């Protein structure tokens, strides 16, 4: 998780934490801190510095981490004004557990690489942005498209189209020691419930394993999504905690 975030985002180290900031998007889910390891003792000063780093970038202070690797952190963060935003299942899939899922005949899924057509990658960026922010205006700049292409390296951006219309997307991060993350899976609101997400997840896993990945992991917030991922061969490994600065989240648009 740290490696994937470091590859895509600006990193700011304030021991015992590292914050990762999206270079252009202030969306709360794209900006977060991860503890460097177990956290004990008085960390009020590092938390103050971390909050300042988020505020300087007009971001909401937020953590994403594996609870069992920093078991005391949740109570420390609650004492510092954070609240649990969500709990998620960290799930993993391997070539042995992978189960292909069917795709609707109207659906085509493209695996975009770093040499993909520029406008096709713009469609991917716009689709995933809208999928996470239904109804919000979407504008994808040329620099954002260029950075997405550069960050792919040997990863994959999956773009699903229904009869030629972009409807969903997801990202397989470049492998690190045989492990990749399936991140940012989003389907446009009007197209949900048609098996698009399941087909995209299945194709993403297929692409990852075909290109040397041994373990593909993702985080699932809802039971419904978790059941979908289980159908594709993902299995529960441990719990993730998402914690957000309560005061900052309350005033964030």
Beta strands, then each sheet from edge to edge (+ up, - down):
strand 1: 10-14
strand 2: 17-21
strand 3: 32-35
strand 4: 62-66
strand 5: 82-94
strand 6: 107-112
strand 7: 156-162
strand 8: 165-172
strand 9: 179-187
strand 10: 215-220
strand 11: 235-245
sheet 1: 1+ 2- 3+
sheet 2: 4+ 11- 5+ 10- 9- 8+ 7- 6+
end
